[in-house]
């Protein structure tokens, strides 16, 4: 006798409920916004490197399978989807480097990077769905903040993947420039190894001097303020 899993398995519905979909975009399209972009950023928490933002307009008829919050995907899945998103969607990327982050703050630098990414899209969106609680000031169109948006909107999820993969690749390159810190391993996050290398070598031009424990070194220990490294 063959046993089959019931089609209304709670585990299945739980899995589907936690994946982003296109419903927010479809509702906006019905309300008269034909082109809807998703925007997200990567790299707010690290001690070093830029914060990278992406804006994505998906083709409703050719949405890549498997889109999800970038943090819920493996590196291989992110890289595969990154390539597919670039091939099927309208994409723009912007970043704020460590000096801009220090001169303003991480929230303002993140929102400004998202604003520039949206403004740089080859097709002008009619509306933008933004991950988080804040809509970037100065957007070229109306926008809405969506809490946990990368788990609710496939457009935001696509933007999260583009931002994450782009930043990871930038930090891999940074690891070749400043080999003592291991940026290619931890992408600038506050791992024990990273903190130990800062203690030994002090900060480099990619470190955010306003972030603890980097700020403990003081302004006299800060790397040159310009040009701002790793800013798109």
N, CA, C and O of each residue as an XYZ file, in Angstrom:
928
protein
N       0.858     -1.203      0.000
C       0.000      0.000      0.000
C       0.886      1.242      0.000
O       1.809      1.354      0.807
N       0.603      2.168     -0.904
C       1.399      3.390     -1.013
C       0.781      4.497     -0.190
O      -0.413      4.779     -0.292
N       1.613      5.124      0.632
C       1.150      6.262      1.425
C       1.587      7.562      0.739
O       2.711      7.686      0.253
N       0.685      8.496      0.720
C       0.996      9.783      0.104
C       0.852     10.902      1.132
O      -0.030     10.873      1.990
N       1.740     11.884      1.024
C       1.626     13.041      1.902
C       0.381     13.829      1.528
O       0.191     14.142      0.353
N      -0.467     14.156      2.484
C      -1.685     14.920      2.160
C      -1.325     16.220      1.459
O      -0.335     16.855      1.822
N      -2.104     16.632      0.465
C      -1.797     17.850     -0.277
C      -1.889     19.112      0.562
O      -1.313     20.142      0.212
N      -2.624     19.028      1.683
C      -2.753     20.202      2.541
C      -1.825     20.098      3.748
O      -2.172     20.526      4.849
N      -0.648     19.530      3.532
C       0.322     19.398      4.610
C       0.663     20.763      5.208
O       1.015     21.675      4.461
N       0.571     20.934      6.535
C       0.922     22.218      7.151
C       2.348     22.637      6.841
O       2.618     23.828      6.686
N       3.269     21.679      6.748
C       4.664     22.017      6.465
C       4.787     22.670      5.093
O       5.563     23.609      4.915
N       4.018     22.170      4.121
C       4.064     22.741      2.785
C       3.546     24.170      2.796
O       4.162     25.062      2.212
N       2.406     24.394      3.465
C       1.849     25.743      3.507
C       2.767     26.700      4.275
O       2.880     27.874      3.922
N       3.413     26.199      5.312
C       4.353     27.036      6.044
C       5.520     27.446      5.161
O       5.969     28.592      5.205
N       6.013     26.502      4.355
C       7.111     26.795      3.443
C       6.693     27.861      2.431
O       7.428     28.821      2.198
N       5.512     27.692      1.828
C       5.040     28.636      0.828
C       4.765     30.001      1.435
O       4.999     31.023      0.790
N       4.270     30.031      2.670
C       3.944     31.299      3.318
C       5.182     32.126      3.600
O       5.098     33.350      3.698
N       6.333     31.478      3.734
C       7.564     32.185      4.061
C       8.366     32.575      2.830
O       9.499     33.040      2.959
N       7.805     32.397      1.637
C       8.515     32.762      0.416
C       7.883     34.020     -0.189
O       6.666     34.191     -0.130
N       8.694     34.888     -0.763
C       8.138     36.100     -1.388
C       7.349     35.764     -2.641
O       7.552     34.720     -3.262
N       6.443     36.669     -3.002
C       5.659     36.480     -4.218
C       5.496     37.822     -4.930
O       6.144     38.803     -4.564
N       4.644     37.867     -5.935
C       4.485     39.048     -6.782
C       3.188     39.798     -6.488
O       2.762     40.636     -7.283
N       2.556     39.501     -5.348
C       1.243     40.079     -5.092
C       1.290     41.579     -4.823
O       0.409     42.306     -5.282
N       2.294     42.062     -4.090
C       2.390     43.501     -3.838
C       2.558     44.267     -5.146
O       1.953     45.320     -5.343
N       3.384     43.729     -6.032
C       3.593     44.372     -7.326
C       2.317     44.353     -8.169
O       1.983     45.348     -8.813
N       1.612     43.235     -8.167
C       0.381     43.128     -8.952
C      -0.684     44.106     -8.459
O      -1.413     44.689     -9.262
N      -0.774     44.284     -7.146
C      -1.744     45.233     -6.597
C      -1.425     46.656     -7.048
O      -2.329     47.418     -7.389
N      -0.157     47.012     -7.050
C       0.241     48.352     -7.499
C      -0.026     48.529     -8.992
O      -0.450     49.600     -9.425
N       0.218     47.494     -9.769
C      -0.059     47.570    -11.209
C      -1.542     47.790    -11.468
O      -1.916     48.552    -12.360
N      -2.384     47.124    -10.688
C      -3.834     47.324    -10.838
C      -4.241     48.741    -10.459
O      -5.238     49.262    -10.959
N      -3.462     49.365     -9.570
C      -3.760     50.730     -9.134
C      -3.159     51.789    -10.053
O      -3.230     52.981     -9.755
N      -2.565     51.356    -11.176
C      -2.081     52.321    -12.150
C      -0.592     52.591    -12.133
O      -0.145     53.603    -12.673
N       0.197     51.701    -11.518
C       1.658     51.838    -11.497
C       2.255     50.701    -12.335
O       2.506     49.618    -11.807
N       2.482     50.930    -13.628
C       2.844     49.820    -14.529
C       4.216     49.214    -14.270
O       4.401     48.013    -14.463
N       5.183     50.020    -13.836
C       6.529     49.515    -13.570
C       6.840     49.666    -12.088
O       6.933     50.779    -11.572
N       7.001     48.528    -11.408
C       7.277     48.529     -9.971
C       8.675     47.975     -9.744
O       9.011     46.892    -10.224
N       9.483     48.725     -9.013
C      10.841     48.297     -8.677
C      10.908     47.841     -7.225
O      10.135     48.295     -6.381
N      11.826     46.952     -6.954
C      12.162     46.587     -5.583
C      13.552     47.111     -5.270
O      14.423     47.113     -6.140
N      13.769     47.553     -4.044
C      15.077     48.083     -3.642
C      15.478     47.501     -2.296
O      14.652     47.352     -1.395
N      16.759     47.176     -2.176
C      17.287     46.639     -0.925
C      18.774     46.945     -0.865
O      19.371     47.377     -1.851
N      19.366     46.716      0.304
C      20.791     46.965      0.497
C      21.444     45.791      1.200
O      20.774     44.934      1.777
N      22.765     45.773      1.140
C      23.549     44.767      1.861
C      24.751     45.455      2.479
O      25.379     46.312      1.856
N      25.068     45.073      3.710
C      26.288     45.574      4.327
C      26.118     46.696      5.319
O      27.016     47.525      5.461
N      24.989     46.752      6.016
C      24.836     47.797      7.037
C      25.647     47.489      8.289
O      26.097     48.408      8.971
N      25.839     46.210      8.601
C      26.448     45.846      9.867
C      27.956     45.730      9.928
O      28.511     45.851     11.020
N      28.659     45.502      8.821
C      30.104     45.254      8.900
C      30.906     46.434      9.440
O      30.427     47.568      9.481
N      32.135     46.139      9.852
C      33.063     47.165     10.321
C      33.809     47.815      9.163
O      34.437     48.857      9.346
N      33.752     47.225      7.987
C      34.542     47.722      6.855
C      33.782     47.529      5.551
O      32.875     46.703      5.449
N      34.179     48.317      4.561
C      33.608     48.188      3.236
C      32.366     49.036      3.046
O      31.901     49.687      3.981
N      31.833     49.027      1.838
C      30.673     49.862      1.514
C      29.363     49.205      1.930
O      29.314     48.013      2.230
N      28.317     49.999      1.940
C      26.961     49.463      1.918
C      26.525     49.538      0.461
O      26.668     50.580     -0.178
N      25.995     48.444     -0.064
C      25.646     48.334     -1.479
C      24.137     48.204     -1.612
O      23.506     47.416     -0.907
N      23.566     48.979     -2.515
C      22.125     48.942     -2.764
C      21.865     48.525     -4.199
O      22.676     48.767     -5.093
N      20.719     47.894     -4.401
C      20.297     47.509     -5.750
C      18.821     47.822     -5.920
O      18.041     47.777     -4.968
N      18.461     48.137     -7.145
C      17.060     48.307     -7.519
C      16.793     47.409     -8.718
O      17.603     47.336     -9.642
N      15.653     46.726     -8.698
C      15.340     45.741     -9.736
C      13.886     45.898    -10.181
O      12.979     45.981     -9.353
N      13.679     45.937    -11.490
C      12.339     45.836    -12.080
C      12.264     44.480    -12.773
O      12.946     44.256    -13.774
N      11.453     43.589    -12.256
C      11.306     42.259    -12.831
C      10.380     42.283    -14.042
O       9.475     43.112    -14.131
N      10.617     41.374    -14.960
C       9.701     41.135    -16.069
C       8.590     40.217    -15.541
O       8.865     39.065    -15.207
N       7.343     40.700    -15.458
C       6.264     39.867    -14.900
C       6.095     38.530    -15.613
O       5.597     37.569    -15.026
N       6.506     38.469    -16.871
C       6.363     37.236    -17.643
C       7.602     36.354    -17.602
O       7.622     35.285    -18.213
N       8.624     36.786    -16.894
C       9.867     36.019    -16.856
C      10.575     36.220    -15.516
O      11.718     36.673    -15.461
N       9.872     35.873    -14.440
C      10.434     36.020    -13.096
C      11.267     34.777    -12.763
O      10.750     33.662    -12.835
N      12.538     34.944    -12.403
C      13.374     33.778    -12.094
C      12.782     32.933    -10.963
O      12.271     33.468     -9.979
N      12.857     31.622    -11.114
C      12.404     30.716    -10.058
C      13.378     30.743     -8.885
O      14.587     30.883     -9.070
N      12.835     30.609     -7.676
C      13.682     30.476     -6.495
C      14.061     31.766     -5.822
O      14.881     31.747     -4.904
N      13.496     32.907     -6.239
C      13.823     34.167     -5.585
C      13.416     34.131     -4.120
O      12.321     33.690     -3.772
N      14.316     34.603     -3.275
C      14.067     34.609     -1.843
C      15.017     35.600     -1.205
O      15.947     36.088     -1.847
N      14.779     35.893      0.062
C      15.710     36.693      0.854
C      17.117     36.126      0.674
O      17.329     34.928      0.866
N      18.067     36.965      0.312
C      19.421     36.486      0.005
C      20.040     35.739      1.174
O      20.866     34.849      0.971
N      19.654     36.088      2.394
C      20.221     35.425      3.581
C      19.733     33.987      3.715
O      20.335     33.197      4.441
N      18.653     33.640      3.026
C      18.101     32.293      3.110
C      18.605     31.389      1.984
O      18.198     30.232      1.878
N      19.483     31.918      1.155
C      20.008     31.164      0.014
C      21.476     30.834      0.221
O      22.190     31.558      0.914
N      21.921     29.745     -0.378
C      23.341     29.417     -0.360
C      24.083     30.345     -1.321
O      23.463     31.011     -2.150
N      25.407     30.385     -1.208
C      26.204     31.209     -2.110
C      26.006     30.773     -3.555
O      25.922     31.613     -4.451
N      25.930     29.463     -3.787
C      25.732     28.959     -5.145
C      24.373     29.390     -5.692
O      24.270     29.766     -6.859
N      23.332     29.339     -4.862
C      22.006     29.768     -5.302
C      21.992     31.263     -5.603
O      21.426     31.695     -6.608
N      22.618     32.050     -4.727
C      22.673     33.495     -4.960
C      23.381     33.824     -6.272
O      22.908     34.656     -7.046
N      24.502     33.178     -6.515
C      25.264     33.464     -7.729
C      24.492     33.086     -8.989
O      24.528     33.806     -9.987
N      23.794     31.951     -8.936
C      23.001     31.536    -10.097
C      21.853     32.515    -10.345
O      21.589     32.890    -11.487
N      21.178     32.924     -9.280
C      20.070     33.858     -9.429
C      20.565     35.243     -9.840
O      19.892     35.941    -10.599
N      21.717     35.637     -9.354
C      22.326     36.911     -9.735
C      22.448     36.984    -11.262
O      22.053     37.974    -11.878
N      22.993     35.938    -11.855
C      23.161     35.903    -13.305
C      21.817     35.942    -14.016
O      21.664     36.630    -15.025
N      20.845     35.206    -13.492
C      19.524     35.149    -14.139
C      18.786     36.471    -14.016
O      18.120     36.904    -14.956
N      18.906     37.120    -12.844
C      18.245     38.420    -12.668
C      18.810     39.441    -13.644
O      18.058     40.181    -14.278
N      20.135     39.483    -13.767
C      20.757     40.427    -14.694
C      20.316     40.169    -16.137
O      20.215     41.101    -16.934
N      20.057     38.913    -16.467
C      19.697     38.559    -17.842
C      18.236     38.849    -18.164
O      17.885     38.984    -19.336
N      17.373     38.948    -17.147
C      15.938     39.042    -17.401
C      15.293     40.322    -16.885
O      14.127     40.580    -17.184
N      16.012     41.121    -16.127
C      15.407     42.247    -15.416
C      16.167     43.541    -15.673
O      17.276     43.530    -16.206
N      15.554     44.652    -15.287
C      16.218     45.955    -15.312
C      16.850     46.161    -13.939
O      16.155     46.120    -12.923
N      18.157     46.381    -13.902
C      18.899     46.391    -12.644
C      19.807     47.610    -12.573
O      20.409     47.998    -13.574
N      19.907     48.212    -11.394
C      20.887     49.272    -11.141
C      21.472     49.059     -9.748
O      20.795     48.577     -8.839
N      22.735     49.427     -9.601
C      23.470     49.217     -8.356
C      24.155     50.521     -7.959
O      24.654     51.251     -8.816
N      24.177     50.812     -6.663
C      24.911     51.964     -6.141
C      25.459     51.599     -4.775
O      24.978     50.663     -4.136
N      26.454     52.327     -4.330
C      27.006     52.038     -3.004
C      27.455     53.320     -2.329
O      27.707     54.330     -2.985
N      27.551     53.264     -1.019
C      28.139     54.323     -0.214
C      29.346     53.745      0.496
O      29.233     52.761      1.227
N      30.503     54.358      0.282
C      31.734     53.861      0.877
C      31.892     54.253      2.329
O      31.059     54.983      2.865
N      32.949     53.780      2.978
C      33.142     54.013      4.410
C      33.229     55.479      4.806
O      32.797     55.844      5.899
N      33.783     56.335      3.935
C      33.878     57.745      4.307
C      32.512     58.413      4.321
O      32.226     59.227      5.200
N      31.665     58.074      3.352
C      30.304     58.617      3.368
C      29.557     58.108      4.598
O      28.817     58.863      5.228
N      29.743     56.849      4.939
C      29.101     56.289      6.126
C      29.548     57.054      7.371
O      28.727     57.381      8.228
N      30.846     57.340      7.471
C      31.367     58.065      8.634
C      30.893     59.512      8.662
O      30.632     60.063      9.731
N      30.782     60.130      7.480
C      30.394     61.535      7.426
C      28.921     61.751      7.732
O      28.536     62.829      8.184
N      28.092     60.743      7.492
C      26.660     60.869      7.786
C      26.319     59.876      8.895
O      26.592     60.141     10.066
N      25.749     58.779      8.552
C      25.590     57.607      9.420
C      25.154     56.471      8.513
O      24.852     56.690      7.340
N      25.120     55.256      9.049
C      24.883     54.092      8.199
C      23.477     54.108      7.592
O      23.299     53.685      6.449
N      22.481     54.589      8.337
C      21.120     54.631      7.794
C      21.042     55.612      6.631
O      20.513     55.276      5.571
N      21.566     56.826      6.819
C      21.507     57.817      5.749
C      22.298     57.357      4.535
O      21.862     57.540      3.398
N      23.468     56.756      4.777
C      24.286     56.267      3.660
C      23.565     55.147      2.906
O      23.642     55.074      1.680
N      22.868     54.277      3.636
C      22.123     53.182      3.002
C      20.963     53.712      2.169
O      20.763     53.285      1.032
N      20.198     54.644      2.736
C      19.057     55.210      2.023
C      19.512     55.986      0.791
O      18.853     55.947     -0.248
N      20.644     56.693      0.906
C      21.142     57.436     -0.248
C      21.585     56.487     -1.357
O      21.361     56.766     -2.535
N      22.212     55.369     -0.992
C      22.607     54.387     -2.003
C      21.376     53.810     -2.695
O      21.392     53.614     -3.910
N      20.313     53.537     -1.945
C      19.089     53.027     -2.562
C      18.465     54.071     -3.479
O      17.985     53.740     -4.563
N      18.471     55.334     -3.047
C      17.935     56.398     -3.906
C      18.694     56.453     -5.221
O      18.077     56.559     -6.281
N      20.017     56.383     -5.175
C      20.812     56.462     -6.399
C      20.603     55.234     -7.283
O      20.589     55.343     -8.509
N      20.441     54.073     -6.663
C      20.180     52.875     -7.452
C      18.861     52.999     -8.213
O      18.796     52.690     -9.403
N      17.817     53.449     -7.527
C      16.514     53.621     -8.183
C      16.615     54.656     -9.299
O      16.072     54.460    -10.387
N      17.311     55.758     -9.027
C      17.429     56.829    -10.018
C      18.222     56.399    -11.250
O      18.057     56.970    -12.328
N      19.081     55.395    -11.090
C      19.928     54.949    -12.192
C      19.301     53.848    -13.051
O      19.919     53.403    -14.017
N      18.096     53.405    -12.720
C      17.447     52.372    -13.524
C      17.237     52.860    -14.962
O      16.852     54.009    -15.181
N      17.488     51.996    -15.924
C      17.347     52.363    -17.332
C      15.895     52.657    -17.704
O      15.642     53.454    -18.607
N      14.941     52.029    -17.023
C      13.522     52.342    -17.166
C      13.054     52.999    -15.879
O      13.329     52.499    -14.789
N      12.358     54.102    -15.997
C      11.909     54.826    -14.805
C      10.738     54.095    -14.153
O       9.698     53.912    -14.786
N      10.892     53.677    -12.906
C       9.775     52.992    -12.245
C       8.669     53.975    -11.883
O       8.920     55.162    -11.679
N       7.446     53.466    -11.808
C       6.314     54.278    -11.363
C       6.158     54.212     -9.853
O       5.547     55.090     -9.243
N       6.721     53.153     -9.249
C       6.585     52.952     -7.799
C       7.747     52.067     -7.346
O       8.235     51.231     -8.106
N       8.185     52.261     -6.095
C       9.288     51.480     -5.544
C       8.874     50.852     -4.219
O       8.358     51.535     -3.334
N       9.101     49.561     -4.090
C       8.952     48.848     -2.823
C      10.340     48.735     -2.190
O      11.265     48.191     -2.794
N      10.471     49.253     -0.972
C      11.777     49.345     -0.312
C      11.788     48.448      0.915
O      10.874     48.502      1.737
N      12.810     47.633      1.036
C      12.928     46.784      2.220
C      13.205     47.630      3.457
O      14.028     48.545      3.418
N      12.522     47.324      4.551
C      12.792     48.007      5.812
C      11.661     48.901      6.263
O      10.500     48.698      5.906
N      12.025     49.905      7.063
C      11.027     50.790      7.659
C      11.072     52.209      7.091
O      10.237     53.040      7.445
N      12.037     52.496      6.213
C      12.228     53.856      5.742
C      12.205     53.916      4.217
O      12.750     53.046      3.537
N      11.567     54.957      3.697
C      11.599     55.238      2.268
C      12.712     56.252      2.022
O      12.719     57.304      2.662
N      13.648     55.977      1.124
C      14.735     56.923      0.879
C      14.213     58.288      0.444
O      13.348     58.361     -0.429
N      14.715     59.364      1.029
C      14.314     60.694      0.566
C      14.809     60.936     -0.861
O      15.875     60.459     -1.248
N      14.025     61.678     -1.631
C      14.444     62.078     -2.957
C      14.240     61.059     -4.046
O      14.832     61.191     -5.117
N      13.424     60.044     -3.818
C      13.141     59.077     -4.878
C      12.457     59.766     -6.054
O      11.723     60.735     -5.857
N      12.685     59.283     -7.267
C      12.055     59.903     -8.438
C      10.596     59.506     -8.629
O       9.971     59.914     -9.607
N      10.044     58.718     -7.712
C       8.669     58.257     -7.826
C       8.179     57.906     -6.420
O       8.976     57.894     -5.482
N       6.892     57.623     -6.256
C       6.405     57.204     -4.942
C       7.041     55.890     -4.508
O       7.444     55.072     -5.335
N       7.124     55.705     -3.193
C       7.692     54.472     -2.655
C       6.999     54.070     -1.372
O       6.329     54.873     -0.723
N       7.177     52.805     -1.023
C       6.597     52.268      0.216
C       7.621     51.380      0.890
O       8.242     50.537      0.242
N       7.802     51.565      2.196
C       8.679     50.701      2.980
C       7.928     49.436      3.355
O       6.776     49.494      3.785
N       8.582     48.293      3.193
C       7.973     46.995      3.473
C       8.861     46.262      4.474
O       9.966     45.840      4.134
N       8.384     46.112      5.700
C       9.148     45.409      6.727
C       9.306     43.937      6.315
O       8.339     43.279      5.930
N      10.539     43.442      6.405
C      10.870     42.093      5.940
C      10.436     41.904      4.485
O       9.923     40.854      4.099
N      10.656     42.939      3.703
C      10.213     42.930      2.321
C      10.874     41.874      1.475
O      10.272     41.383      0.520
N      12.125     41.503      1.807
C      12.801     40.483      1.004
C      12.199     39.103      1.202
O      12.525     38.177      0.458
N      11.324     38.947      2.194
C      10.586     37.698      2.375
C       9.144     37.809      1.894
O       8.379     36.850      1.995
N       8.765     38.991      1.363
C       7.385     39.205      0.938
C       7.256     39.546     -0.539
O       6.271     39.177     -1.179
N       8.240     40.244     -1.080
C       8.184     40.708     -2.460
C       9.335     40.119     -3.256
O      10.490     40.218     -2.841
N       9.033     39.502     -4.401
C      10.116     38.940     -5.211
C      10.994     40.033     -5.813
O      12.170     39.795     -6.087
N      10.438     41.233     -6.023
C      11.253     42.329     -6.541
C      12.296     42.761     -5.514
O      13.454     43.005     -5.855
N      11.876     42.853     -4.260
C      12.829     43.198     -3.195
C      13.818     42.060     -2.994
O      15.009     42.297     -2.788
N      13.326     40.818     -3.054
C      14.229     39.670     -2.917
C      15.297     39.689     -4.003
O      16.468     39.424     -3.731
N      14.897     40.002     -5.229
C      15.867     40.083     -6.323
C      16.894     41.165     -6.051
O      18.084     40.966     -6.295
N      16.447     42.316     -5.546
C      17.372     43.398     -5.212
C      18.324     42.978     -4.100
O      19.500     43.341     -4.120
N      17.824     42.215     -3.128
C      18.685     41.762     -2.028
C      19.782     40.841     -2.542
O      20.912     40.885     -2.055
N      19.456     40.014     -3.519
C      20.444     39.092     -4.093
C      21.504     39.866     -4.866
O      22.698     39.606     -4.715
N      21.073     40.815     -5.693
C      22.030     41.615     -6.459
C      22.958     42.386     -5.524
O      24.169     42.426     -5.743
N      22.396     42.994     -4.487
C      23.210     43.780     -3.553
C      24.188     42.895     -2.796
O      25.353     43.257     -2.632
N      23.726     41.743     -2.334
C      24.571     40.849     -1.547
C      25.721     40.290     -2.380
O      26.871     40.320     -1.941
N      25.427     39.782     -3.571
C      26.479     39.194     -4.406
C      27.476     40.267     -4.833
O      28.684     40.034     -4.824
N      26.972     41.440     -5.207
C      27.870     42.530     -5.608
C      28.808     42.897     -4.466
O      30.013     43.043     -4.671
N      28.258     43.046     -3.266
C      29.114     43.437     -2.138
C      30.116     42.340     -1.789
O      31.276     42.634     -1.502
N      29.684     41.090     -1.810
C      30.608     39.991     -1.511
C      31.774     39.982     -2.486
O      32.916     39.742     -2.094
N      31.486     40.245     -3.761
C      32.554     40.251     -4.757
C      33.483     41.450     -4.567
O      34.690     41.346     -4.785
N      32.926     42.570     -4.169
C      33.766     43.740     -3.877
C      34.705     43.451     -2.710
O      35.874     43.836     -2.730
N      34.178     42.765     -1.690
C      35.012     42.477     -0.521
C      36.045     41.394     -0.818
O      37.105     41.363     -0.193
N      35.747     40.509     -1.764
C      36.768     39.560     -2.200
C      37.941     40.299     -2.842
O      39.101     39.956     -2.611
N      37.633     41.304     -3.643
C      38.690     42.122     -4.231
C      39.440     42.904     -3.156
O      40.657     43.074     -3.233
N      38.707     43.373     -2.162
C      39.355     44.095     -1.072
C      40.354     43.207     -0.338
O      41.366     43.691      0.170
N      40.067     41.904     -0.286
C      40.977     40.975      0.375
C      42.317     40.884     -0.320
O      43.326     40.583      0.319
N      42.346     41.139     -1.623
C      43.627     41.127     -2.335
C      44.383     42.426     -2.116
O      45.611     42.442     -2.189
N      43.673     43.514     -1.849
C      44.321     44.801     -1.628
C      44.837     44.945     -0.202
O      45.903     45.514      0.032
N      44.068     44.423      0.742
C      44.426     44.508      2.173
C      44.388     43.093      2.741
O      43.465     42.716      3.463
N      45.409     42.326      2.397
C      45.392     40.887      2.681
C      45.457     40.557      4.162
O      45.098     39.444      4.548
N      45.895     41.465      4.990
C      46.057     41.167      6.414
C      44.725     40.959      7.130
O      44.689     40.338      8.192
N      43.623     41.473      6.563
C      42.362     41.499      7.312
C      41.421     40.341      6.967
O      40.479     40.088      7.718
N      41.641     39.639      5.872
C      40.775     38.523      5.518
C      39.399     38.926      5.035
O      38.423     38.217      5.282
N      39.305     40.073      4.340
C      37.994     40.546      3.879
C      37.283     39.534      2.992
O      36.054     39.471      2.979
N      38.050     38.744      2.253
C      37.430     37.765      1.353
C      36.745     36.643      2.120
O      35.947     35.899      1.548
N      37.048     36.511      3.418
C      36.461     35.451      4.238
C      35.214     35.949      4.976
O      34.183     35.277      4.986
N      35.315     37.118      5.586
C      34.230     37.599      6.460
C      33.494     38.818      5.915
O      32.538     39.282      6.536
N      33.920     39.351      4.759
C      33.244     40.478      4.091
C      33.161     41.721      4.963
O      32.288     42.568      4.770
N      34.080     41.827      5.930
C      34.121     43.021      6.758
C      33.334     42.940      8.044
O      33.346     43.890      8.826
N      32.645     41.832      8.291
C      31.874     41.699      9.523
C      32.809     41.504     10.724
O      33.989     41.190     10.569
N      32.260     41.693     11.896
C      33.064     41.741     13.123
C      33.347     40.344     13.668
O      32.985     40.041     14.805
N      33.981     39.503     12.883
C      34.388     38.188     13.365
C      35.564     38.329     14.335
O      36.218     39.371     14.386
N      35.820     37.283     15.088
C      36.942     37.338     16.030
C      38.261     37.515     15.286
O      39.145     38.228     15.761
N      38.407     36.875     14.125
C      39.634     37.016     13.342
C      39.795     38.459     12.863
O      40.880     39.033     12.959
N      38.725     39.033     12.355
C      38.787     40.407     11.864
C      39.170     41.361     12.988
O      40.041     42.213     12.813
N      38.520     41.220     14.141
C      38.834     42.107     15.259
C      40.280     41.949     15.704
O      40.937     42.928     16.058
N      40.775     40.711     15.684
C      42.169     40.464     16.078
C      43.128     41.147     15.109
O      44.140     41.704     15.534
N      42.824     41.112     13.814
C      43.704     41.736     12.834
C      43.675     43.258     12.937
O      44.680     43.917     12.672
N      42.537     43.815     13.319
C      42.471     45.257     13.554
C      43.353     45.631     14.739
O      44.037     46.654     14.713
N      43.334     44.800     15.777
C      44.174     45.050     16.946
C      45.649     45.046     16.573
O      46.424     45.855     17.082
N      46.036     44.143     15.693
C      47.441     44.024     15.300
C      47.843     45.127     14.324
O      48.897     45.743     14.487
N      47.017     45.381     13.316
C      47.414     46.256     12.215
C      46.779     47.639     12.263
O      47.197     48.529     11.521
N      45.778     47.842     13.119
C      45.039     49.087     13.076
C      44.095     49.119     11.888
O      44.062     48.172     11.102
N      43.323     50.194     11.743
C      42.367     50.269     10.635
C      43.046     50.559      9.307
O      44.138     51.125      9.259
N      42.377     50.157      8.222
C      42.826     50.472      6.865
C      41.799     51.413      6.234
O      40.774     51.690      6.857
N      42.037     51.911      5.020
C      41.091     52.856      4.412
C      39.677     52.324      4.196
O      38.764     53.109      3.941
N      39.476     51.018      4.291
C      38.136     50.461      4.112
C      37.340     50.386      5.405
O      36.147     50.084      5.383
N      37.989     50.658      6.530
C      37.282     50.555      7.806
C      36.419     51.789      8.071
O      36.762     52.911      7.698
N      35.297     51.540      8.725
C      34.358     52.590      9.107
C      34.786     53.134     10.463
O      34.577     52.497     11.495
N      35.387     54.316     10.445
C      35.980     54.857     11.665
C      34.936     55.233     12.715
O      35.277     55.381     13.889
N      33.676     55.389     12.319
C      32.620     55.728     13.271
C      32.043     54.504     13.971
O      31.237     54.644     14.891
N      32.444     53.299     13.545
C      31.922     52.072     14.132
C      32.825     51.593     15.260
O      34.049     51.628     15.140
N      32.221     51.150     16.349
C      33.011     50.473     17.370
C      33.381     49.072     16.868
O      32.549     48.451     16.206
N      34.578     48.535     17.142
C      35.649     49.116     17.958
C      36.612     50.000     17.183
O      37.618     50.437     17.741
N      36.330     50.281     15.890
C      37.245     51.096     15.105
C      37.351     52.499     15.684
O      38.432     53.089     15.681
N      36.238     53.041     16.183
C      36.235     54.406     16.703
C      37.176     54.578     17.889
O      37.564     55.702     18.206
N      37.548     53.485     18.547
C      38.456     53.580     19.687
C      39.848     54.056     19.272
O      40.620     54.510     20.117
N      40.178     53.957     17.974
C      41.494     54.385     17.518
C      41.603     55.891     17.418
O      42.711     56.428     17.418
N      40.455     56.603     17.332
C      40.486     58.048     17.293
C      40.785     58.601     15.917
O      41.223     57.879     15.021
N      40.544     59.894     15.760
C      40.698     60.541     14.467
C      42.141     60.547     13.991
O      42.387     60.501     12.786
N      43.090     60.602     14.899
C      44.492     60.641     14.486
C      44.915     59.351     13.795
O      45.881     59.339     13.032
N      44.196     58.274     14.060
C      44.525     56.981     13.465
C      43.724     56.707     12.201
O      43.906     55.670     11.563
N      42.832     57.635     11.833
C      41.962     57.396     10.685
C      42.755     57.418      9.393
O      43.685     58.212      9.250
N      42.397     56.548      8.442
C      43.026     56.590      7.121
C      42.595     57.851      6.383
O      41.650     58.508      6.821
N      43.242     58.212      5.292
C      42.885     59.422      4.549
C      41.403     59.455      4.193
O      40.814     58.432      3.843
N      40.812     60.637      4.287
C      39.369     60.759      4.110
C      38.933     60.700      2.664
O      37.758     60.450      2.396
N      39.835     60.920      1.717
C      39.437     60.906      0.319
C      40.571     60.338     -0.533
O      41.731     60.437     -0.134
N      40.278     59.754     -1.679
C      38.927     59.532     -2.195
C      38.208     58.442     -1.432
O      38.835     57.610     -0.776
N      36.896     58.450     -1.519
C      36.092     57.455     -0.820
C      36.221     56.107     -1.515
O      35.748     55.964     -2.643
N      36.847     55.106     -0.884
C      37.049     53.823     -1.568
C      35.761     53.030     -1.695
O      34.874     53.113     -0.846
N      35.676     52.262     -2.771
C      34.608     51.296     -2.981
C      33.225     51.942     -2.999
O      32.283     51.426     -2.398
N      33.111     53.069     -3.689
C      31.799     53.690     -3.834
C      31.433     53.703     -5.296
O      32.225     54.124     -6.139
N      30.237     53.246     -5.600
C      29.713     53.273     -6.970
C      28.845     54.518     -7.146
O      28.300     54.743     -8.227
